[in-house]
Amino acid sequence: MRKNTCAATILFSFFLGTPAFAEKDYSLDRLFAYPNIYGTAPSALSWSPDSTTLAFLWNAQGERFRDIYLVRAVDGNVRRLTDVKTMARIQTEGDVKTPEQQAEEEAYDRGISEFVWSPDSRSLAFVLHGDLFMIGSAGRDPVREIVRSQTSESDLRYSPDGTLLSFVRSQNLWTVDLRTGGTRQLTALSANKPVSAYPAVSPIQEYEWSPDGSAIALMLWDTKALEDIVIPDYLPDRTETSPWKRSYTGMPVFETMLGVVGRDGGRIRWVEWGGEAWFNNSETEYNRSFAWSPDSKSLLINWNDGSYSLRRILVADRATLALRKVYEEKQHPFFWHIDALWSPDGSGILLTSEKDGYRHIYSVPAAGGPAVQLTKGPWDVLSLTVPPKGSEIVFTSSQPDPRERHVCMLPPAGGAPRRLSTAPGSYLPAVSDDGRRCAATYSRYLHPPDLLLLDPSGGAPRVVLKTEPPGLASVVRPEPEYVEFANEEDGCILRGLLLKPMDLDPSKKYPAVVSNVYAGTARNEWHQYDLLDMYMAEQLGFVILRVDFRASAGYGRDFHYGYYQKMGIVDSAEAVSAAKYLRSLPFVDPARIGIWGSSYGGFLTLMTLFTHPGAFQAGVAWKPVSDWRLYTDDYTAQRLGRPVEFPDVYTRTSPITHVNGLADPLLIIHGMQDDNVLFQDTVRLVQKLLESGKTFDVAFYPRSNHTLTYWQECRMDLMKRTARFLEQHLGPGLSVAVPPR
């Protein structure tokens, strides 16, 4: 075996070199070139168990391949730990690639997919190309191979004593003994055959070691009721199909199973639900679905039913798996984000609820009892963290403005939150186990994430890594304005971000675009789509408006659930109000306003054009839902009910039933390998449009799935095609002077 020397120990130098282009070159060929001009965002932030060092995945050149980097809390020094790009993959028999295929494989290699700290903080285990490796955190020793096979391994966890490394392989749970190198299969859940990927590549969704290291709790989805479908691939000489599993709305929902297995494996003991199945699913956003108590004697379970409107916090006794109800709540129409976490000493449970109209933190005794509200105010708690060895609660909040996300700390008894973040924008935190360290990525509109160290004691945030390469750092960027306007249909105040060309002449008239329509897209944070906005503003002379439509988080319960059984109805009215707001601005040409959106935003674009003809002069819909009957139950039934109960709701909210209303230019773009919003949605919609005699444009990408920007040739075409279509139908830049008043 070839000796590995893929460890990097030098301190990392920040971006240096000549800027990639002049500071006002906003061409799409530059903005969406690869490597990414906007760099690579730090991801998977994780503190060492001793709270001294932060690890994260990153690429310094803006490429896809990610290595592990470390930051010392004491001085903020950033150091590259791994350099594993040259490590060879295992080649299977008959796996012969052309030079072009090999080059593409290397270009799209994402590098290290996950890592985990050892309990003693002295090493990290990681997954590269589906194999397991280890490296010392000091970086002095070479990478050590742990498990390498033709079958992929994933979901690494250390046993609490650090002697075993657990992982998932072929749908089952395994361990490797780090002292002997021996592997052991702990479960026998299947015949070790690949499973169709939706809703997961493995039926083991989550698992967790008990703190005493004697057992593992694991959660699975029972997917046997899902429908088998195929997704065709037309690029080979003979059409090929990929098998897939899908839960169409109205079908039986996949139930959730929770079991416990011993450290050495054996038969799984399953929790019995008493006739009321648990429906944990991919669309209910959990902080965690279950968790061991600090003393390893109980399991906390975050339970909801198949209607998505009843939640319970249950505690299962480890010895008997008997269930005890600690908390129950009903909410119409459904629960979206559910938190339930043990307090550090196990005496209480911290949860989030929207019972007072906003999502706030509550505490209930582990033995049961009334819930005590810990936070209050007209703002939402967006995420919750309870450091297991800490003395305070950490959460993100929508105060002081719902277009932002800030990091706060709170005593366990409640009181006034203490905000750690300062500058406007969005912060995504990672907290150490003792609660004394807090790192965060910080971004804002048109500015990619930087890595910060926040000070829980109240000191100023420290920037330890600026990830923006010189090519973008040198570009002069416009600053957005916070704006508000009313939805004319119900008076609800809507908030947005307005981006104007930097050389805007207020005496002239400019085209405008309501951009990236979707819930939450007016949040002041980075997304690569920001660069399309900047191109349209600075190169085409468009005024850009982003809007937080109904269902955006941060605005309270009524706003968030305000599109229940009215998807595409209430928010298309909001889109029309956005257009009217733009028309009220003296520098916007009222006859030249466009709209575009992606996924749900593509659906909303269709509904707006079909049901409000003339409100916009052009629209572009990426990968849109056209018929909600074809979408998944876990998303759709929450928001519309089920079609057998509410057939009229599905008719009213599906664009395919409103095609006769199209009167404005429309471009539809869809990936043919889409396993989320099926390409079938666009195919059926196109047929309906043809039957109705409508004129429209359509483009499809043969090898793209729901991530249209994954393949570089598709990403570049997508941006150019979208901008070109809007320019074609709205016209470029400013037009005529405003007549004197």
Secondary structure as UniProt FT lines:
FT   TURN            23..24
FT   HELIX           28..31
FT   TURN            34..38
FT   STRAND          43..47
FT   TURN            49..50
FT   STRAND          53..58
FT   TURN            60..61
FT   STRAND          66..72
FT   TURN            73..75
FT   STRAND          78..80
FT   TURN            85..86
FT   TURN            93..94
FT   HELIX           99..107
FT   STRAND          111..117
FT   TURN            119..120
FT   STRAND          123..128
FT   TURN            129..130
FT   STRAND          131..136
FT   TURN            137..138
FT   STRAND          144..147
FT   STRAND          153..158
FT   TURN            160..161
FT   STRAND          164..169
FT   TURN            170..171
FT   STRAND          172..177
FT   TURN            178..180
FT   STRAND          183..185
FT   STRAND          204..209
FT   TURN            211..212
FT   STRAND          215..222
FT   TURN            224..225
FT   STRAND          227..233
FT   STRAND          240..246
FT   TURN            249..250
FT   STRAND          255..262
FT   TURN            263..264
FT   STRAND          269..270
FT   TURN            274..275
FT   TURN            282..283
FT   STRAND          285..286
FT   STRAND          290..292
FT   TURN            294..295
FT   STRAND          298..304
FT   TURN            306..307
FT   STRAND          310..317
FT   TURN            318..320
FT   STRAND          323..330
FT   STRAND          337..338
FT   STRAND          340..342
FT   TURN            344..345
FT   STRAND          348..353
FT   TURN            355..356
FT   STRAND          360..365
FT   TURN            366..367
FT   STRAND          372..373
FT   STRAND          381..385
FT   TURN            388..389
FT   STRAND          393..397
FT   TURN            402..403
FT   STRAND          405..410
FT   TURN            412..413
FT   STRAND          418..419
FT   STRAND          426..431
FT   TURN            433..434
FT   STRAND          438..444
FT   TURN            445..446
FT   STRAND          447..454
FT   TURN            456..457
FT   STRAND          462..466
FT   HELIX           470..473
FT   STRAND          481..486
FT   TURN            488..490
FT   STRAND          493..499
FT   TURN            502..503
FT   TURN            506..507
FT   STRAND          510..514
FT   TURN            519..522
FT   HELIX           529..538
FT   STRAND          543..548
FT   TURN            550..551
FT   TURN            553..554
FT   HELIX           557..560
FT   TURN            561..565
FT   TURN            567..569
FT   HELIX           570..584
FT   TURN            586..587
FT   STRAND          588..598
FT   HELIX           600..611
FT   TURN            613..614
FT   STRAND          618..622
FT   HELIX           628..630
FT   HELIX           633..640
FT   TURN            643..645
FT   HELIX           647..653
FT   HELIX           655..657
FT   HELIX           659..661
FT   STRAND          666..671
FT   TURN            672..673
FT   TURN            675..678
FT   HELIX           679..691
FT   TURN            692..693
FT   STRAND          697..701
FT   TURN            702..703
FT   TURN            708..709
FT   HELIX           712..730
//
